[in-house]
Amino acid sequence: MTPPQKSQGLKSDRSNPNKVRILLNALHARSGGGITYLTNMLPLLDADHSLEVHICAHEDQRDIVPIDLKNIHYHFFSFERGFWKVLLREQIEVPRLARWIKADVTFSPANYGPIFAPNPVVMLRNAVSVGLVEKRPIKLAYWGLLFAATLLSLVTGKRAIAVSTYASRVGAGFLWAWTKAKIDIVAHGVDGRFSVDPTVDRDPMTLLAVSDIYVQKNFKKLLIAFAGLVETYPELRLKIAGRPLDMAYFEALKKLIADKGLTGQVVFLGSVGIDELITLYRSCGLFVFPSTVETFGNPLVEAMACGAPIACSRAAAMPEVLADAGHYFDPNDAGDIKHQLLVLLGDPELRTTYGAAAERRAKQFSWQKTVAKTIATLKAAS
């Protein structure tokens, strides 16, 4: 039998019964946390000799998924992209591939995956509770569908991984009490390149936010608060690094900036490379994380690892990740965001204390820990 798609890499080592054969379904890894996850996890999975790892992806992901690992077996689908087409192909072609390679477990690092694949495992990392802050009907429909698909994958799956306790609760919803026994909490790690450089001076008048731009990232409230801050600190600047993926929301932010007279004081940097991102984390006076819905927050841990003083939303998974290593505000109250930022801006010693605490806290997170716990879950499901 031949596979239903193009394949590349070594032939499946069926002669070694001691290896656990994993099919990693990467079809949904298109940007942000999904790509960060694969970039860091695949080399570590590649190095584990107790595994035989296969990865399936779409042809258009060749440039964003690591494809040069010698022990990973690559399988690329070639079909016309589209939301519904991917969902349908995933349910048909991924199980077919899994049977062809005789996979012991099928791992989809997304909220949902193919329900008829052998021993399916999903990863709860998308915040389905975005539906609670979204107002647009088409977006509400999307998040409603994602929640339904998540529940179906949890009910039919062998096991699941959640990136935080918060992610497990919101992902399972009303089924959490029934499904929590099959959910393992496995936090993401942080790339070792994100680190403190004591030779870099911090600019106390630079605020930094890092995130692709969506409604749940709560930049409107941050901008309203910032407009109040510049009354006290007119030299203050806000840099926002991240791609504008929700264009309607992005346009609304630009209009708000113009209306508030903040043009020139708020800079959208777009997507930035890792070296520039590290420089931004190391040099900002404050890192601000205003999100209302977040299952983990990779930028939060990156900023922590770089020793940035952090002002953070007291919501979702953020207190679980940051613990007592940052200063919190109510993300739904622009007045409180302003007040708490004023506290930090006016107290250099407090900022230094929080920066040191953030660096210490970041040591709790590593991709080596993540891969070890993930492998344990996958083997338990096989």
C-alpha positions, -999 to 999 in steps of 0.1 A, spaced: 0 0 0 13 35 -8 6 66 11 -21 90 -2 3 120 -3 39 129 -11 64 116 15 100 124 22 125 110 47 135 75 59 113 45 56 93 34 86 114 12 108 88 -15 114 116 -40 123 121 -23 157 91 -31 179 106 -12 209 101 22 193 68 41 197 56 52 163 41 87 164 23 105 137 24 143 144 -4 161 126 9 196 119 -18 207 95 -30 235 118 4 250 125 4 281 104 16 309 127 24 321 162 25 295 190 19 266 166 51 272 147 70 281 179 60 248 193 71 227 163 104 247 159 114 238 195 99 204 199 108 186 167 146 187 172 141 172 207 117 145 194 142 138 166 169 131 192 148 106 212 158 71 201 128 55 217 105 71 191 99 69 154 84 103 145 64 110 114 50 144 107 23 153 82 17 188 69 6 207 39 29 215 10 26 252 18 41 246 52 75 236 39 89 270 46 76 273 82 80 237 95 116 224 103 122 199 75 159 191 78 159 168 108 174 135 98 153 111 119 120 127 113 98 112 85 80 138 65 47 135 46 33 164 28 -3 167 16 -10 185 -16 -46 199 -19 -63 233 -22 -63 251 11 -95 262 28 -109 259 63 -135 233 55 -112 214 31 -85 211 57 -111 198 83 -124 172 58 -90 161 46 -77 158 82 -105 134 91 -99 112 60 -63 115 49 -45 116 83 -61 84 96 -53 68 62 -16 78 66 -16 67 102 -28 32 92 -2 30 64 27 37 87 11 16 115 12 45 139 9 37 176 -4 72 184 -16 102 165 -7 135 180 -24 168 169 -8 198 187 -41 217 183 -75 216 200 -88 190 176 -77 163 153 -87 132 134 -111 112 155 -106 79 136 -68 79 137 -52 53 161 -50 65 197 -56 102 190 -41 128 214 -48 166 210 -33 196 227 -55 222 243 -37 255 234 -63 276 216 -84 298 239 -120 289 229 -132 314 255 -124 341 230 -161 337 221 -169 354 254 -152 386 242 -159 385 205 -190 404 191 -188 397 154 -212 369 142 -188 353 118 -160 352 145 -185 339 171 -194 311 147 -158 302 142 -151 300 180 -183 280 185 -172 255 159 -138 253 175 -153 246 209 -175 218 195 -146 202 177 -125 204 209 -152 186 229 -155 159 202 -118 153 202 -116 152 240 -145 127 242 -132 104 215 -94 108 221 -72 85 242 -55 113 261 -50 151 258 -23 177 267 -32 211 280 -7 240 281 -21 252 314 -48 243 340 -68 272 326 -65 257 291 -78 224 303 -108 240 320 -119 263 292 -111 236 265 -132 210 282 -160 234 293 -189 216 309 -172 183 303 -141 192 324 -150 171 354 -156 141 332 -125 145 310 -99 159 333 -85 125 342 -73 121 306 -57 156 304 -21 161 313 -9 197 320 23 203 300 35 239 299 54 252 269 91 260 273 112 290 263 141 292 238 175 295 256 184 325 235 159 345 255 181 355 284 193 385 304 222 407 291 234 430 319 253 451 294 220 463 278 205 494 293 167 496 297 148 526 285 124 535 312 102 554 287 96 524 264 67 501 269 67 469 249 38 446 240 43 415 219 15 396 202 -1 390 169 -31 414 168 -64 399 176 -94 412 196 -86 391 227 -51 407 230 -69 437 245 -49 465 228 -78 489 228 -78 491 266 -41 494 266 -42 523 242 -68 541 262 -47 536 293 -16 548 274 -33 580 264 -37 588 301 -1 579 308 14 604 283 -3 632 302 22 624 330 50 611 308 49 629 275 81 612 263 66 577 268 65 554 238 46 521 232 60 495 208 38 466 196 55 437 179 32 413 161 14 407 128 -20 423 123 -40 391 116 -74 406 125 -74 435 100 -107 449 111 -95 451 147 -61 465 135 -79 493 116 -99 501 147 -67 504 167 -51 528 142 -83 550 143 -81 550 181 -45 561 180 -53 589 156 -84 600 177 -63 601 209 -35 620 193 -9 592 198 5 590 163 42 588 166 41 576 202 26 542 194 46 521 169 35 489 152 66 469 144 49 440 126 65 406 126 101 407 139 129 382 139 141 365 171 173 386 174 153 418 172 127 404 196 154 396 222 168 431 219 133 445 224 127 424 256 161 433 270 159 471 264 122 479 272 114 497 304 83 477 309 68 447 292 30 449 291 8 419 286 -29 431 285 -46 400 270 -80 390 284 -79 354 270 -47 334 269 -40 297 275 -2 302 281 14 332 266 48 325 249 58 362 248 52 365 285 77 337 293 102 351 267 100 385 284 104 369 318 136 350 306 150 383 294 145 399 329 120 424 318 98 441 345 63 429 337 29 445 340 3 418 333 -34 411 330 -48 393 360 -69 369 339 -69 335 322 -36 316 325 -14 346 332 -13 343 370 -6 306 366 25 314 344 38 346 359 30 338 396 43 366 419 70 377 394 51 406 380 27 435 387 -10 428 378 -39 449 366 -76 443 357 -75 440 319 -111 451 316 -105 484 334 -84 510 314 -82 531 345 -66 503 365 -42 495 337 -32 532 338 -29 533 376 -7 501 378 16 513 350 20 546 368 30 528 399 58 509 380 69 539 360 73 559 392 93 533 410 126 522 394 135 500 424 102 480 421 109 475 384 143 461 391 128 437 417 102 425 393 128 420 366 149 398 388 119 378 399 108 373 363 142 359 354 140 334 383 105 324 374 114 318 338 138 290 348 107 269 356 100 266 319 121 247 294 114 228 262 134 198 276 108 195 304 80 200 278 92 172 255 98 148 284 63 152 297 48 151 262 66 119 254 53 103 286 17 112 276 21 99 241 36 66 253 8 62 278 -17 67 249 0 42 226 
